[in-house]
Amino acid sequence: MKQVRDVKRTVFIVGAGASAEVNMPIGRELCDRIGSVLALSNDEYPGRWSGDQSIIDAIRFHAGMNAPGIALQPYFNAARLISAAMPLAASIDNFIDQHRRNTCVGLCGKLAIARTILQAEKDSLMATNMRQNGRMAHDGGIGSTWYPLLWRALTKDCESEDLAGRFASAVFVVFNYDRCLEHYLYEALQVYYDLPPNAAAALIKELRIYHPYGTVGALPWLPRPDQVTVEFGSDAAAPVLLAQARGIRTFTQVADPKADEIENIRRSVAEADRLIFLGFAFDPMNLALLWPHGPASETSDAACYATAYKISDENVLAIRGDLMNLMGVQQTHLYVRNEYKCSQLLERYGRSLSFVPPS
């Protein structure tokens, strides 16, 4: 094995806009889909609910499991409340937080998130038929996304036996509930390096990918003791959907800030040589999760690259100010671009974001 030379410690902060490049729903579209799956009705036959059967079955399973005969009406009322309110909500996370005392709203909202994200995975460019005849189907649109650009950056001039060392320099903080990143890298490792599935899975397991808000489940080849196992883009039966909902956290329900995962995220951000924000909305609560210390007491040498696609120039100025004040990023090291999608940022700054070790 070649000696692995030091490369820059790089942290990718991945938000919903990054998954949008593979047709995952975000913003208003996500709210609309959640409103749709929770549009339950018993208008035609009192006591007999119609609508998304997976949601109805999961609610009934939950009620029966906790206390046989428990009233279902509060759950169905909560579902209808969420459905009616989604056009007014900033996000489903905000709505659940604003109704945090209503446990029925919390459960129904998370059931809808899990149901919607799984459906979206199935319909996305990352679907399980992405690999065709042993080749990744980049001609289906995925080739124009940021994922292949990330892959090329991570693996450039890297032989298979050196991948673990290369991967050790990268950290991913993924604020999304989907598993698109893991799925893509798992497939790419098998196709590009001709690795067997177990070897590809072992490499992904060593790659530091954090989901501070949880996911819709663990992938079968990447099991976790605290998560239910769910195939990418699969349909989930009621018990599985309920377990998925329990694995989802909203931004006010993040695990103990002293928990290992949160501490590891913050340490990685503080020690990074490069911070790369992809599709991140710079919500103050998410920034506080990454950097809880308040205004920086000293400047940082880290370079910061960020997409702010379609965000106004005025808001970009505010974002730049937040990054400089909170993290101490120097103005000359800060690149926030509101005209670039994730793929464009990685392409335009490709040389600066290289993982090839210095000579």
PyMOL commands that set and color helices and strands:
alter all, ss='L'
color gray80, all
select helices_A, chain A and resi 16-20+27-37+53-66+73-88+92-98+103-123+128-130+138-140+142-144+146-155+160-167+180-193+197-206+238-246+260-271+284-290+313-327+331-333+342-348
alter helices_A, ss='H'
color red, helices_A
select strands_A, chain A and resi 10-14+131-132+135-136+170-174+208-210+274-278+303-307+334-337
alter strands_A, ss='S'
color yellow, strands_A
deselect
rebuild
show_as cartoon
